[in-house]
Amino acid sequence: MSDNWNKRTQAVHGGTRRSQYNEVSEAIFLTQGFVYENAEAAEARFIECGEDEFIYARYGNPTVSMFEQRIAALEGGEDAFATASGMAAVNGALTSMLKAGDHVVSAKALFGSCLYILENILARYGVEVTFVDGTNLVEWKAAIRPDTKAVFFESMSNPTLEVIDIEAVAKLAHAVGATVIVDNVFSTPVFSCAIEQGADVVVYSATKHIDGQGRALGGVIIGTKEFIRGTVEPYLKHTGGALSPFNAWVMLKGIETMALRVNAQAATAQKIAEALEGHSVLERTLYPGLATHAQSDLVQRQLGGKGGTVLSLDIKGGKEAAFAFLNALTIPVISNNLGDAKSIVTHPATTTHQRLSEEQRDELGITAGLIRFSVGLEDADDLLADVKQALDSIAR
Ligand SMILES: *Cc1c(COP(=O)(O)O)cnc(C)c1O
């Protein structure tokens, strides 16, 4: 195991832990518990649980630990804690460190469930949350106070694909000692270096690009050893958000091919976005990899110019035209996951963001004609031809 390995090598070998059989592929330890040699050993383990020792799968498990070590190595973080879903990770990262009376600043363009935690749950427990336009540094600066405990944002927002400047927000937050928590799903572990750029804590829904094949739910929190073992672990091990060993194994194997998949998906997304820009039935083509994207300089700086695997199309003619477009597609499936090998199209206004008021949707640019398109691993020309025929069908 080497700290000097590049991402692709970490993705294949990082965190590997072999049993006495020296298996090549990672073993699945489908066990909730672990046997102690004797009563004294049990007592000792409960006093201090060593690096390669386990007590109960809610606390930790060898397969889960391999996944945690692999993603931590990939992200350049000291440690990680795996969770049952992306939302368990978001909730765990926030609630493990916050208490009544604390102040949080959050971007307002959030995945629906993230918004629920920040807007409803934290408020219920006495945490004050100030929402800002995440792309506006003036708003961040005005909202962050000397007593701000944490800032939270999605580095690339869903579904309008705005990019938030991690380095700049981290600088403002760190000036008052606030913890920077970044939900990094849309940026993907392949294109992002969030920790290097100033994030203290990075959260992923592993359900997305890490599995990448639509099989399992999972999540992970990455941060310093002190934050993960001192703050997150005590909270999560007692509240039960543990990742199952089987799902951890799915994620471990997913990480091995993630860079190949995500690079191929992003290349196709770039090709489709470029080909569709300016199409007569499109109000807007939103993709961070386009030169016309509002923050293309930042995309260069923060993501090496890579726009990710998702693009959004704003179709003229509102909901009716958007539905006609969805129904005319033959390759992408209508669903609500993303980062999958299969292309997936979603109408956020009536599904993932249905819970928001019309006013909130307007503010976030989630129009009735907006389609989120998660680009999969299909042949790029097949996908482009399909999208074009579906757009042409509604232009008639
Ligand atoms: C999907 C998603 C989540 C939640 O992940 P689950 O695994 O579905 O719980 C959180 N944040 C973002 C940005 C997501 O896309």
PDBQT file of the ligand as one rigid body, heavy atoms in Angstrom, charges set to zero:
ROOT
HETATM    1  C1  LIG A 401     -28.394  10.839  -4.678  1.00  0.00    +0.000 C 
HETATM    2  C2  LIG A 401     -27.826  11.962  -3.936  1.00  0.00    +0.000 A 
HETATM    3  C3  LIG A 401     -27.827  11.952  -2.536  1.00  0.00    +0.000 A 
HETATM    4  C4  LIG A 401     -28.455  10.850  -1.737  1.00  0.00    +0.000 C 
HETATM    5  O1  LIG A 401     -27.896   9.589  -1.944  1.00  0.00    +0.000 OA
HETATM    6  P1  LIG A 401     -28.688   8.227  -1.669  1.00  0.00    +0.000 P 
HETATM    7  O2  LIG A 401     -27.641   7.198  -1.865  1.00  0.00    +0.000 OA
HETATM    8  O3  LIG A 401     -29.813   8.170  -2.634  1.00  0.00    +0.000 OA
HETATM    9  O4  LIG A 401     -29.172   8.287  -0.261  1.00  0.00    +0.000 OA
HETATM   10  C5  LIG A 401     -27.279  13.045  -1.887  1.00  0.00    +0.000 A 
HETATM   11  N1  LIG A 401     -26.755  14.078  -2.564  1.00  0.00    +0.000 NA
HETATM   12  C6  LIG A 401     -26.732  14.119  -3.915  1.00  0.00    +0.000 A 
HETATM   13  C7  LIG A 401     -26.147  15.290  -4.611  1.00  0.00    +0.000 C 
HETATM   14  C8  LIG A 401     -27.266  13.059  -4.639  1.00  0.00    +0.000 A 
HETATM   15  O5  LIG A 401     -27.260  13.096  -5.970  1.00  0.00    +0.000 OA
ENDROOT
TORSDOF 0
